[in-house]
Amino acid sequence: MDYGMIGKIEKAKRYAEERDRFHFNSFEITFSGDNNSHKLGFAQGKFRCDCEFFLTHERCGHTMALEILFKGMLEAPVGA
């Protein structure tokens, strides 16, 4: 491995520890729940999930887990 790559790896490790550098604008994932897999997304400051609970409450255990996981890294909701 060349010297330039070693420097890039060290820089990447430092960046990864500085979570405030990252801001998610949008993403889609598959969440493996206890009973089923669910499709989740985040865009324009809002989550979406295909589970029944989310449809009636606009929040669920799946989206709350992502809020915890990505704390400080998600785009603020519009108007917040």
PDB file of N, CA, C and O in Angstrom:
ATOM      1  N   MET A   1       0.857  -1.179   0.000  1.00  0.00           N
ATOM      2  CA  MET A   1       0.000   0.000   0.000  1.00  0.00           C
ATOM      3  C   MET A   1       0.897   1.235   0.000  1.00  0.00           C
ATOM      4  O   MET A   1       1.863   1.308   0.760  1.00  0.00           O
ATOM      5  N   ASP A   2       0.575   2.203  -0.853  1.00  0.00           N
ATOM      6  CA  ASP A   2       1.432   3.377  -0.945  1.00  0.00           C
ATOM      7  C   ASP A   2       1.140   4.392   0.176  1.00  0.00           C
ATOM      8  O   ASP A   2       0.089   4.349   0.816  1.00  0.00           O
ATOM      9  N   TYR A   3       2.067   5.275   0.386  1.00  0.00           N
ATOM     10  CA  TYR A   3       1.991   6.267   1.455  1.00  0.00           C
ATOM     11  C   TYR A   3       0.744   7.144   1.332  1.00  0.00           C
ATOM     12  O   TYR A   3       0.117   7.473   2.338  1.00  0.00           O
ATOM     13  N   GLY A   4       0.380   7.524   0.100  1.00  0.00           N
ATOM     14  CA  GLY A   4      -0.796   8.360  -0.106  1.00  0.00           C
ATOM     15  C   GLY A   4      -2.072   7.686   0.369  1.00  0.00           C
ATOM     16  O   GLY A   4      -2.940   8.340   0.948  1.00  0.00           O
ATOM     17  N   MET A   5      -2.197   6.377   0.128  1.00  0.00           N
ATOM     18  CA  MET A   5      -3.381   5.641   0.552  1.00  0.00           C
ATOM     19  C   MET A   5      -3.429   5.526   2.076  1.00  0.00           C
ATOM     20  O   MET A   5      -4.508   5.611   2.663  1.00  0.00           O
ATOM     21  N   ILE A   6      -2.306   5.338   2.711  1.00  0.00           N
ATOM     22  CA  ILE A   6      -2.257   5.261   4.178  1.00  0.00           C
ATOM     23  C   ILE A   6      -2.785   6.560   4.777  1.00  0.00           C
ATOM     24  O   ILE A   6      -3.545   6.535   5.745  1.00  0.00           O
ATOM     25  N   GLY A   7      -2.389   7.684   4.211  1.00  0.00           N
ATOM     26  CA  GLY A   7      -2.880   8.979   4.675  1.00  0.00           C
ATOM     27  C   GLY A   7      -4.384   9.123   4.496  1.00  0.00           C
ATOM     28  O   GLY A   7      -5.069   9.667   5.362  1.00  0.00           O
ATOM     29  N   LYS A   8      -4.892   8.634   3.374  1.00  0.00           N
ATOM     30  CA  LYS A   8      -6.340   8.707   3.108  1.00  0.00           C
ATOM     31  C   LYS A   8      -7.119   7.830   4.082  1.00  0.00           C
ATOM     32  O   LYS A   8      -8.197   8.216   4.535  1.00  0.00           O
ATOM     33  N   ILE A   9      -6.589   6.667   4.405  1.00  0.00           N
ATOM     34  CA  ILE A   9      -7.258   5.773   5.366  1.00  0.00           C
ATOM     35  C   ILE A   9      -7.323   6.431   6.736  1.00  0.00           C
ATOM     36  O   ILE A   9      -8.362   6.383   7.394  1.00  0.00           O
ATOM     37  N   GLU A  10      -6.239   7.038   7.170  1.00  0.00           N
ATOM     38  CA  GLU A  10      -6.227   7.719   8.469  1.00  0.00           C
ATOM     39  C   GLU A  10      -7.215   8.883   8.490  1.00  0.00           C
ATOM     40  O   GLU A  10      -7.920   9.096   9.477  1.00  0.00           O
ATOM     41  N   LYS A  11      -7.256   9.621   7.402  1.00  0.00           N
ATOM     42  CA  LYS A  11      -8.191  10.740   7.303  1.00  0.00           C
ATOM     43  C   LYS A  11      -9.629  10.233   7.351  1.00  0.00           C
ATOM     44  O   LYS A  11     -10.474  10.834   8.015  1.00  0.00           O
ATOM     45  N   ALA A  12      -9.914   9.138   6.657  1.00  0.00           N
ATOM     46  CA  ALA A  12     -11.259   8.551   6.653  1.00  0.00           C
ATOM     47  C   ALA A  12     -11.670   8.117   8.059  1.00  0.00           C
ATOM     48  O   ALA A  12     -12.815   8.325   8.459  1.00  0.00           O
ATOM     49  N   LYS A  13     -10.759   7.525   8.799  1.00  0.00           N
ATOM     50  CA  LYS A  13     -11.057   7.109  10.183  1.00  0.00           C
ATOM     51  C   LYS A  13     -11.384   8.320  11.051  1.00  0.00           C
ATOM     52  O   LYS A  13     -12.310   8.277  11.862  1.00  0.00           O
ATOM     53  N   ARG A  14     -10.627   9.392  10.879  1.00  0.00           N
ATOM     54  CA  ARG A  14     -10.889  10.614  11.644  1.00  0.00           C
ATOM     55  C   ARG A  14     -12.251  11.206  11.272  1.00  0.00           C
ATOM     56  O   ARG A  14     -13.026  11.594  12.146  1.00  0.00           O
ATOM     57  N   TYR A  15     -12.532  11.270   9.983  1.00  0.00           N
ATOM     58  CA  TYR A  15     -13.834  11.773   9.527  1.00  0.00           C
ATOM     59  C   TYR A  15     -14.982  10.943  10.110  1.00  0.00           C
ATOM     60  O   TYR A  15     -15.986  11.498  10.558  1.00  0.00           O
ATOM     61  N   ALA A  16     -14.834   9.628  10.104  1.00  0.00           N
ATOM     62  CA  ALA A  16     -15.900   8.747  10.591  1.00  0.00           C
ATOM     63  C   ALA A  16     -16.208   8.987  12.062  1.00  0.00           C
ATOM     64  O   ALA A  16     -17.336   8.760  12.499  1.00  0.00           O
ATOM     65  N   GLU A  17     -15.238   9.435  12.822  1.00  0.00           N
ATOM     66  CA  GLU A  17     -15.448   9.732  14.242  1.00  0.00           C
ATOM     67  C   GLU A  17     -16.099  11.098  14.454  1.00  0.00           C
ATOM     68  O   GLU A  17     -16.635  11.355  15.532  1.00  0.00           O
ATOM     69  N   GLU A  18     -16.068  11.958  13.476  1.00  0.00           N
ATOM     70  CA  GLU A  18     -16.626  13.302  13.569  1.00  0.00           C
ATOM     71  C   GLU A  18     -18.015  13.305  12.928  1.00  0.00           C
ATOM     72  O   GLU A  18     -18.201  13.800  11.817  1.00  0.00           O
ATOM     73  N   ARG A  19     -18.988  12.742  13.655  1.00  0.00           N
ATOM     74  CA  ARG A  19     -20.334  12.535  13.129  1.00  0.00           C
ATOM     75  C   ARG A  19     -21.011  13.825  12.673  1.00  0.00           C
ATOM     76  O   ARG A  19     -21.898  13.781  11.820  1.00  0.00           O
ATOM     77  N   ASP A  20     -20.615  14.960  13.218  1.00  0.00           N
ATOM     78  CA  ASP A  20     -21.252  16.216  12.831  1.00  0.00           C
ATOM     79  C   ASP A  20     -20.900  16.641  11.401  1.00  0.00           C
ATOM     80  O   ASP A  20     -21.482  17.595  10.885  1.00  0.00           O
ATOM     81  N   ARG A  21     -19.973  15.957  10.766  1.00  0.00           N
ATOM     82  CA  ARG A  21     -19.628  16.241   9.369  1.00  0.00           C
ATOM     83  C   ARG A  21     -20.672  15.688   8.399  1.00  0.00           C
ATOM     84  O   ARG A  21     -20.759  16.133   7.254  1.00  0.00           O
ATOM     85  N   PHE A  22     -21.467  14.711   8.860  1.00  0.00           N
ATOM     86  CA  PHE A  22     -22.400  13.998   7.990  1.00  0.00           C
ATOM     87  C   PHE A  22     -23.820  14.488   8.196  1.00  0.00           C
ATOM     88  O   PHE A  22     -24.283  14.616   9.330  1.00  0.00           O
ATOM     89  N   HIS A  23     -24.510  14.762   7.100  1.00  0.00           N
ATOM     90  CA  HIS A  23     -25.904  15.196   7.154  1.00  0.00           C
ATOM     91  C   HIS A  23     -26.664  14.466   6.045  1.00  0.00           C
ATOM     92  O   HIS A  23     -26.447  14.709   4.858  1.00  0.00           O
ATOM     93  N   PHE A  24     -27.552  13.574   6.457  1.00  0.00           N
ATOM     94  CA  PHE A  24     -28.340  12.821   5.497  1.00  0.00           C
ATOM     95  C   PHE A  24     -29.479  13.697   4.980  1.00  0.00           C
ATOM     96  O   PHE A  24     -30.214  14.295   5.766  1.00  0.00           O
ATOM     97  N   ASN A  25     -29.619  13.770   3.689  1.00  0.00           N
ATOM     98  CA  ASN A  25     -30.721  14.500   3.070  1.00  0.00           C
ATOM     99  C   ASN A  25     -31.859  13.550   2.726  1.00  0.00           C
ATOM    100  O   ASN A  25     -33.033  13.890   2.874  1.00  0.00           O
ATOM    101  N   SER A  26     -31.498  12.357   2.267  1.00  0.00           N
ATOM    102  CA  SER A  26     -32.506  11.352   1.955  1.00  0.00           C
ATOM    103  C   SER A  26     -31.845   9.980   1.885  1.00  0.00           C
ATOM    104  O   SER A  26     -30.653   9.865   1.599  1.00  0.00           O
ATOM    105  N   PHE A  27     -32.631   8.948   2.149  1.00  0.00           N
ATOM    106  CA  PHE A  27     -32.167   7.575   1.994  1.00  0.00           C
ATOM    107  C   PHE A  27     -33.359   6.632   2.064  1.00  0.00           C
ATOM    108  O   PHE A  27     -34.439   6.999   2.528  1.00  0.00           O
ATOM    109  N   GLU A  28     -33.139   5.409   1.593  1.00  0.00           N
ATOM    110  CA  GLU A  28     -34.115   4.336   1.686  1.00  0.00           C
ATOM    111  C   GLU A  28     -33.391   3.109   2.207  1.00  0.00           C
ATOM    112  O   GLU A  28     -32.265   2.825   1.800  1.00  0.00           O
ATOM    113  N   ILE A  29     -34.041   2.379   3.111  1.00  0.00           N
ATOM    114  CA  ILE A  29     -33.434   1.173   3.659  1.00  0.00           C
ATOM    115  C   ILE A  29     -34.503   0.098   3.863  1.00  0.00           C
ATOM    116  O   ILE A  29     -35.703   0.370   3.839  1.00  0.00           O
ATOM    117  N   THR A  30     -34.034  -1.108   4.058  1.00  0.00           N
ATOM    118  CA  THR A  30     -34.894  -2.204   4.487  1.00  0.00           C
ATOM    119  C   THR A  30     -34.529  -2.503   5.928  1.00  0.00           C
ATOM    120  O   THR A  30     -33.364  -2.739   6.248  1.00  0.00           O
ATOM    121  N   PHE A  31     -35.524  -2.490   6.790  1.00  0.00           N
ATOM    122  CA  PHE A  31     -35.352  -2.717   8.224  1.00  0.00           C
ATOM    123  C   PHE A  31     -35.851  -4.124   8.534  1.00  0.00           C
ATOM    124  O   PHE A  31     -37.003  -4.441   8.240  1.00  0.00           O
ATOM    125  N   SER A  32     -35.020  -4.964   9.114  1.00  0.00           N
ATOM    126  CA  SER A  32     -35.427  -6.323   9.487  1.00  0.00           C
ATOM    127  C   SER A  32     -35.999  -6.301  10.893  1.00  0.00           C
ATOM    128  O   SER A  32     -35.257  -6.348  11.874  1.00  0.00           O
ATOM    129  N   GLY A  33     -37.327  -6.228  10.987  1.00  0.00           N
ATOM    130  CA  GLY A  33     -37.998  -6.205  12.278  1.00  0.00           C
ATOM    131  C   GLY A  33     -38.101  -7.601  12.877  1.00  0.00           C
ATOM    132  O   GLY A  33     -37.657  -8.576  12.270  1.00  0.00           O
ATOM    133  N   ASP A  34     -38.685  -7.698  14.067  1.00  0.00           N
ATOM    134  CA  ASP A  34     -38.850  -8.990  14.721  1.00  0.00           C
ATOM    135  C   ASP A  34     -39.772  -9.910  13.928  1.00  0.00           C
ATOM    136  O   ASP A  34     -39.553 -11.121  13.900  1.00  0.00           O
ATOM    137  N   ASN A  35     -40.795  -9.359  13.287  1.00  0.00           N
ATOM    138  CA  ASN A  35     -41.770 -10.171  12.573  1.00  0.00           C
ATOM    139  C   ASN A  35     -41.663 -10.076  11.061  1.00  0.00           C
ATOM    140  O   ASN A  35     -41.883 -11.068  10.365  1.00  0.00           O
ATOM    141  N   ASN A  36     -41.336  -8.922  10.549  1.00  0.00           N
ATOM    142  CA  ASN A  36     -41.283  -8.693   9.100  1.00  0.00           C
ATOM    143  C   ASN A  36     -40.191  -7.689   8.765  1.00  0.00           C
ATOM    144  O   ASN A  36     -39.671  -6.997   9.639  1.00  0.00           O
ATOM    145  N   SER A  37     -39.861  -7.625   7.503  1.00  0.00           N
ATOM    146  CA  SER A  37     -38.989  -6.557   7.013  1.00  0.00           C
ATOM    147  C   SER A  37     -39.871  -5.388   6.589  1.00  0.00           C
ATOM    148  O   SER A  37     -40.999  -5.582   6.135  1.00  0.00           O
ATOM    149  N   HIS A  38     -39.347  -4.177   6.740  1.00  0.00           N
ATOM    150  CA  HIS A  38     -40.101  -2.981   6.390  1.00  0.00           C
ATOM    151  C   HIS A  38     -39.237  -2.074   5.530  1.00  0.00           C
ATOM    152  O   HIS A  38     -38.017  -2.019   5.684  1.00  0.00           O
ATOM    153  N   LYS A  39     -39.894  -1.367   4.624  1.00  0.00           N
ATOM    154  CA  LYS A  39     -39.229  -0.370   3.790  1.00  0.00           C
ATOM    155  C   LYS A  39     -39.364   0.978   4.480  1.00  0.00           C
ATOM    156  O   LYS A  39     -40.472   1.440   4.752  1.00  0.00           O
ATOM    157  N   LEU A  40     -38.234   1.598   4.759  1.00  0.00           N
ATOM    158  CA  LEU A  40     -38.215   2.909   5.394  1.00  0.00           C
ATOM    159  C   LEU A  40     -37.520   3.892   4.474  1.00  0.00           C
ATOM    160  O   LEU A  40     -36.687   3.518   3.649  1.00  0.00           O
ATOM    161  N   GLY A  41     -37.876   5.143   4.631  1.00  0.00           N
ATOM    162  CA  GLY A  41     -37.231   6.189   3.868  1.00  0.00           C
ATOM    163  C   GLY A  41     -37.149   7.464   4.680  1.00  0.00           C
ATOM    164  O   GLY A  41     -37.847   7.634   5.679  1.00  0.00           O
ATOM    165  N   PHE A  42     -36.291   8.348   4.236  1.00  0.00           N
ATOM    166  CA  PHE A  42     -36.146   9.664   4.847  1.00  0.00           C
ATOM    167  C   PHE A  42     -35.901  10.655   3.723  1.00  0.00           C
ATOM    168  O   PHE A  42     -34.970  10.487   2.936  1.00  0.00           O
ATOM    169  N   ALA A  43     -36.729  11.685   3.645  1.00  0.00           N
ATOM    170  CA  ALA A  43     -36.566  12.730   2.634  1.00  0.00           C
ATOM    171  C   ALA A  43     -37.287  13.987   3.108  1.00  0.00           C
ATOM    172  O   ALA A  43     -38.323  13.910   3.770  1.00  0.00           O
ATOM    173  N   GLN A  44     -36.735  15.127   2.767  1.00  0.00           N
ATOM    174  CA  GLN A  44     -37.305  16.434   3.112  1.00  0.00           C
ATOM    175  C   GLN A  44     -37.630  16.536   4.598  1.00  0.00           C
ATOM    176  O   GLN A  44     -38.651  17.107   4.983  1.00  0.00           O
ATOM    177  N   GLY A  45     -36.745  15.974   5.431  1.00  0.00           N
ATOM    178  CA  GLY A  45     -36.893  16.080   6.873  1.00  0.00           C
ATOM    179  C   GLY A  45     -37.938  15.169   7.480  1.00  0.00           C
ATOM    180  O   GLY A  45     -38.281  15.326   8.651  1.00  0.00           O
ATOM    181  N   LYS A  46     -38.460  14.209   6.706  1.00  0.00           N
ATOM    182  CA  LYS A  46     -39.515  13.341   7.221  1.00  0.00           C
ATOM    183  C   LYS A  46     -39.219  11.877   6.937  1.00  0.00           C
ATOM    184  O   LYS A  46     -38.677  11.521   5.890  1.00  0.00           O
ATOM    185  N   PHE A  47     -39.588  11.044   7.893  1.00  0.00           N
ATOM    186  CA  PHE A  47     -39.490   9.601   7.715  1.00  0.00           C
ATOM    187  C   PHE A  47     -40.750   9.063   7.081  1.00  0.00           C
ATOM    188  O   PHE A  47     -41.807   9.694   7.111  1.00  0.00           O
ATOM    189  N   ARG A  48     -40.616   7.875   6.502  1.00  0.00           N
ATOM    190  CA  ARG A  48     -41.776   7.088   6.105  1.00  0.00           C
ATOM    191  C   ARG A  48     -41.450   5.624   6.365  1.00  0.00           C
ATOM    192  O   ARG A  48     -40.294   5.208   6.288  1.00  0.00           O
ATOM    193  N   CYS A  49     -42.476   4.857   6.669  1.00  0.00           N
ATOM    194  CA  CYS A  49     -42.329   3.427   6.924  1.00  0.00           C
ATOM    195  C   CYS A  49     -43.596   2.748   6.423  1.00  0.00           C
ATOM    196  O   CYS A  49     -44.681   3.329   6.471  1.00  0.00           O
ATOM    197  N   ASP A  50     -43.456   1.522   5.945  1.00  0.00           N
ATOM    198  CA  ASP A  50     -44.622   0.818   5.416  1.00  0.00           C
ATOM    199  C   ASP A  50     -45.372  -0.007   6.467  1.00  0.00           C
ATOM    200  O   ASP A  50     -46.281  -0.759   6.117  1.00  0.00           O
ATOM    201  N   CYS A  51     -45.009   0.119   7.747  1.00  0.00           N
ATOM    202  CA  CYS A  51     -45.721  -0.638   8.777  1.00  0.00           C
ATOM    203  C   CYS A  51     -47.070   0.029   9.103  1.00  0.00           C
ATOM    204  O   CYS A  51     -47.248   1.229   8.898  1.00  0.00           O
ATOM    205  N   GLU A  52     -47.993  -0.762   9.603  1.00  0.00           N
ATOM    206  CA  GLU A  52     -49.339  -0.259   9.902  1.00  0.00           C
ATOM    207  C   GLU A  52     -49.332   0.830  10.971  1.00  0.00           C
ATOM    208  O   GLU A  52     -50.094   1.792  10.869  1.00  0.00           O
ATOM    209  N   PHE A  53     -48.492   0.698  11.988  1.00  0.00           N
ATOM    210  CA  PHE A  53     -48.463   1.677  13.066  1.00  0.00           C
ATOM    211  C   PHE A  53     -48.088   3.046  12.529  1.00  0.00           C
ATOM    212  O   PHE A  53     -48.675   4.054  12.924  1.00  0.00           O
ATOM    213  N   PHE A  54     -47.106   3.088  11.625  1.00  0.00           N
ATOM    214  CA  PHE A  54     -46.675   4.367  11.062  1.00  0.00           C
ATOM    215  C   PHE A  54     -47.803   5.042  10.286  1.00  0.00           C
ATOM    216  O   PHE A  54     -47.937   6.265  10.318  1.00  0.00           O
ATOM    217  N   LEU A  55     -48.599   4.256   9.602  1.00  0.00           N
ATOM    218  CA  LEU A  55     -49.686   4.825   8.797  1.00  0.00           C
ATOM    219  C   LEU A  55     -50.669   5.636   9.635  1.00  0.00           C
ATOM    220  O   LEU A  55     -51.249   6.604   9.143  1.00  0.00           O
ATOM    221  N   THR A  56     -50.860   5.253  10.887  1.00  0.00           N
ATOM    222  CA  THR A  56     -51.811   5.969  11.735  1.00  0.00           C
ATOM    223  C   THR A  56     -51.154   6.962  12.693  1.00  0.00           C
ATOM    224  O   THR A  56     -51.820   7.865  13.200  1.00  0.00           O
ATOM    225  N   HIS A  57     -49.851   6.801  12.946  1.00  0.00           N
ATOM    226  CA  HIS A  57     -49.186   7.650  13.938  1.00  0.00           C
ATOM    227  C   HIS A  57     -48.053   8.512  13.366  1.00  0.00           C
ATOM    228  O   HIS A  57     -47.532   9.382  14.064  1.00  0.00           O
ATOM    229  N   GLU A  58     -47.667   8.281  12.109  1.00  0.00           N
ATOM    230  CA  GLU A  58     -46.566   8.991  11.455  1.00  0.00           C
ATOM    231  C   GLU A  58     -45.241   8.866  12.200  1.00  0.00           C
ATOM    232  O   GLU A  58     -44.346   9.697  12.042  1.00  0.00           O
ATOM    233  N   ARG A  59     -45.129   7.828  13.004  1.00  0.00           N
ATOM    234  CA  ARG A  59     -43.915   7.504  13.749  1.00  0.00           C
ATOM    235  C   ARG A  59     -44.060   6.065  14.215  1.00  0.00           C
ATOM    236  O   ARG A  59     -45.173   5.626  14.503  1.00  0.00           O
ATOM    237  N   CYS A  60     -42.974   5.328  14.294  1.00  0.00           N
ATOM    238  CA  CYS A  60     -43.048   3.941  14.751  1.00  0.00           C
ATOM    239  C   CYS A  60     -41.711   3.540  15.366  1.00  0.00           C
ATOM    240  O   CYS A  60     -40.759   4.320  15.355  1.00  0.00           O
ATOM    241  N   GLY A  61     -41.645   2.353  15.888  1.00  0.00           N
ATOM    242  CA  GLY A  61     -40.402   1.868  16.488  1.00  0.00           C
ATOM    243  C   GLY A  61     -39.259   1.805  15.493  1.00  0.00           C
ATOM    244  O   GLY A  61     -38.098   1.990  15.859  1.00  0.00           O
ATOM    245  N   HIS A  62     -39.585   1.545  14.241  1.00  0.00           N
ATOM    246  CA  HIS A  62     -38.553   1.464  13.208  1.00  0.00           C
ATOM    247  C   HIS A  62     -37.943   2.839  12.934  1.00  0.00           C
ATOM    248  O   HIS A  62     -36.723   2.977  12.849  1.00  0.00           O
ATOM    249  N   THR A  63     -38.795   3.849  12.797  1.00  0.00           N
ATOM    250  CA  THR A  63     -38.280   5.193  12.523  1.00  0.00           C
ATOM    251  C   THR A  63     -37.607   5.778  13.768  1.00  0.00           C
ATOM    252  O   THR A  63     -36.625   6.511  13.653  1.00  0.00           O
ATOM    253  N   MET A  64     -38.124   5.464  14.942  1.00  0.00           N
ATOM    254  CA  MET A  64     -37.486   5.972  16.172  1.00  0.00           C
ATOM    255  C   MET A  64     -36.098   5.366  16.348  1.00  0.00           C
ATOM    256  O   MET A  64     -35.191   6.038  16.839  1.00  0.00           O
ATOM    257  N   ALA A  65     -35.919   4.101  15.954  1.00  0.00           N
ATOM    258  CA  ALA A  65     -34.593   3.482  16.017  1.00  0.00           C
ATOM    259  C   ALA A  65     -33.613   4.231  15.116  1.00  0.00           C
ATOM    260  O   ALA A  65     -32.455   4.431  15.480  1.00  0.00           O
ATOM    261  N   LEU A  66     -34.084   4.642  13.939  1.00  0.00           N
ATOM    262  CA  LEU A  66     -33.219   5.404  13.035  1.00  0.00           C
ATOM    263  C   LEU A  66     -32.923   6.795  13.580  1.00  0.00           C
ATOM    264  O   LEU A  66     -31.818   7.307  13.402  1.00  0.00           O
ATOM    265  N   GLU A  67     -33.899   7.410  14.241  1.00  0.00           N
ATOM    266  CA  GLU A  67     -33.654   8.717  14.868  1.00  0.00           C
ATOM    267  C   GLU A  67     -32.523   8.611  15.877  1.00  0.00           C
ATOM    268  O   GLU A  67     -31.660   9.487  15.948  1.00  0.00           O
ATOM    269  N   ILE A  68     -32.528   7.535  16.658  1.00  0.00           N
ATOM    270  CA  ILE A  68     -31.475   7.325  17.653  1.00  0.00           C
ATOM    271  C   ILE A  68     -30.139   7.045  16.964  1.00  0.00           C
ATOM    272  O   ILE A  68     -29.114   7.623  17.326  1.00  0.00           O
ATOM    273  N   LEU A  69     -30.156   6.168  15.984  1.00  0.00           N
ATOM    274  CA  LEU A  69     -28.936   5.782  15.276  1.00  0.00           C
ATOM    275  C   LEU A  69     -28.260   6.962  14.586  1.00  0.00           C
ATOM    276  O   LEU A  69     -27.036   7.088  14.625  1.00  0.00           O
ATOM    277  N   PHE A  70     -29.053   7.826  13.956  1.00  0.00           N
ATOM    278  CA  PHE A  70     -28.516   8.944  13.184  1.00  0.00           C
ATOM    279  C   PHE A  70     -28.651  10.287  13.892  1.00  0.00           C
ATOM    280  O   PHE A  70     -28.655  11.328  13.235  1.00  0.00           O
ATOM    281  N   LYS A  71     -28.759  10.283  15.205  1.00  0.00           N
ATOM    282  CA  LYS A  71     -28.927  11.529  15.961  1.00  0.00           C
ATOM    283  C   LYS A  71     -27.866  12.564  15.549  1.00  0.00           C
ATOM    284  O   LYS A  71     -26.667  12.288  15.549  1.00  0.00           O
ATOM    285  N   GLY A  72     -28.347  13.746  15.205  1.00  0.00           N
ATOM    286  CA  GLY A  72     -27.451  14.835  14.812  1.00  0.00           C
ATOM    287  C   GLY A  72     -26.975  14.771  13.379  1.00  0.00           C
ATOM    288  O   GLY A  72     -26.235  15.649  12.935  1.00  0.00           O
ATOM    289  N   MET A  73     -27.394  13.725  12.630  1.00  0.00           N
ATOM    290  CA  MET A  73     -26.912  13.561  11.265  1.00  0.00           C
ATOM    291  C   MET A  73     -28.015  13.718  10.232  1.00  0.00           C
ATOM    292  O   MET A  73     -27.748  13.632   9.033  1.00  0.00           O
ATOM    293  N   LEU A  74     -29.242  13.945  10.666  1.00  0.00           N
ATOM    294  CA  LEU A  74     -30.368  14.050   9.753  1.00  0.00           C
ATOM    295  C   LEU A  74     -30.738  15.500   9.506  1.00  0.00           C
ATOM    296  O   LEU A  74     -30.666  16.339  10.404  1.00  0.00           O
ATOM    297  N   GLU A  75     -31.130  15.778   8.284  1.00  0.00           N
ATOM    298  CA  GLU A  75     -31.594  17.110   7.910  1.00  0.00           C
ATOM    299  C   GLU A  75     -32.782  17.475   8.805  1.00  0.00           C
ATOM    300  O   GLU A  75     -33.670  16.651   9.019  1.00  0.00           O
ATOM    301  N   ALA A  76     -32.801  18.683   9.317  1.00  0.00           N
ATOM    302  CA  ALA A  76     -33.919  19.122  10.157  1.00  0.00           C
ATOM    303  C   ALA A  76     -35.184  19.222   9.330  1.00  0.00           C
ATOM    304  O   ALA A  76     -35.132  19.599   8.160  1.00  0.00           O
ATOM    305  N   PRO A  77     -36.327  18.887   9.925  1.00  0.00           N
ATOM    306  CA  PRO A  77     -37.594  19.014   9.201  1.00  0.00           C
ATOM    307  C   PRO A  77     -37.827  20.449   8.731  1.00  0.00           C
ATOM    308  O   PRO A  77     -37.429  21.402   9.402  1.00  0.00           O
ATOM    309  N   VAL A  78     -38.464  20.592   7.594  1.00  0.00           N
ATOM    310  CA  VAL A  78     -38.775  21.916   7.056  1.00  0.00           C
ATOM    311  C   VAL A  78     -39.638  22.669   8.052  1.00  0.00           C
ATOM    312  O   VAL A  78     -40.630  22.133   8.544  1.00  0.00           O
ATOM    313  N   GLY A  79     -39.268  23.910   8.355  1.00  0.00           N
ATOM    314  CA  GLY A  79     -40.026  24.726   9.295  1.00  0.00           C
ATOM    315  C   GLY A  79     -39.600  24.546  10.739  1.00  0.00           C
ATOM    316  O   GLY A  79     -40.159  25.178  11.635  1.00  0.00           O
ATOM    317  N   ALA A  80     -38.608  23.683  10.975  1.00  0.00           N
ATOM    318  CA  ALA A  80     -38.160  23.453  12.368  1.00  0.00           C
ATOM    319  C   ALA A  80     -37.101  24.460  12.764  1.00  0.00           C
ATOM    320  O   ALA A  80     -36.607  24.425  13.891  1.00  0.00           O
TER     321      ALA A  80
END
